[in-house]
């Protein structure tokens, strides 16, 4: 399996918050994606990729990646409608 295709599949799964089994078939078997992710993580491959990207950027030696991923339960919106979760915090109201 082509390493670039596998890497693209790993990025796709992580970026979209998917389970490995939900990866599109174009990236190969989900078990291959998972196994390579685990193996490359343990070998520090991703660390080396991030270092190389930082060096190419030519800025500082610090690389910050925002990987914020939040999932809300399907009833989370109803809390606002029921008044159980304030739309504006008290600090915002005071300002």
WOCOR-V640817 format. One record per residue. N is the residue number from 1. BURIAL is b if it has 24 or more other ideal C-beta (glycine too) atoms within 12 Angstrom, else e. Layout:
n->{N N}
burial->{BURIAL BURIAL}
This chain:
n->{1 2 3 4 5 6 7 8 9 10 11 12 13 14 15 16 17 18 19 20 21 22 23 24 25 26 27 28 29 30 31 32 33 34 35 36 37 38 39 40 41 42 43 44 45 46 47 48 49 50 51 52 53 54 55 56 57 58 59 60 61 62 63 64 65 66 67 68 69 70 71 72 73 74 75 76 77 78 79 80 81 82 83 84 85 86 87 88 89 90 91 92 93 94 95}
burial->{e e e e e b e e b b e b b e e e e e e b e e b e e e b b e b e b b b e b b e e e e e e e e b e e e e e e e e e e e e e e e e e e e e e e e e e e e e e e e e e e e e e e e e e e e e e e e e e}
